[in-house]
Amino acid sequence: MSIVGLNRLARELEHSPGLLADFKAAPEPVLARYPLSPEERRAVTGRKAEWLLAHGMNPVALRNLMVVLGVAHRDMYPSADGA
C-alpha cells in the first residue's frame, strides 16, 4: 500500500485550494499525481473505506479522506450486525 501517497492525498484534498473540486470534476488526473496502485485508486474513487483500512491506511487519515469525499462516519464501514 502506498501509505505516504494516500496520507498525502487525504491531507491535500482537505487543505489545497481547488484540489477537491478538481477531484470531484475528474478524479483520475488528480490521483495520477500520487504514487497509488490501480486498486488504491479504485478504492478512493469508490469510497471503499473498509478496503483501505484492511490494506493498511492510517485510520485517522482514512476518516479525514472519507469525510472530505462526503462519506459520513456512520457510512464508512458495514454495520456489525450485517444490516
Secondary structure, 3 states (H helix, E strand, C coil): CCHHHHHHHHHHHHHCCCHHHHHHHCHHHHHCCCCCCHHHHHHHHCCCHHHHHHCCCCHHHHHHHHHHCCCCHHHCCCCCCCC
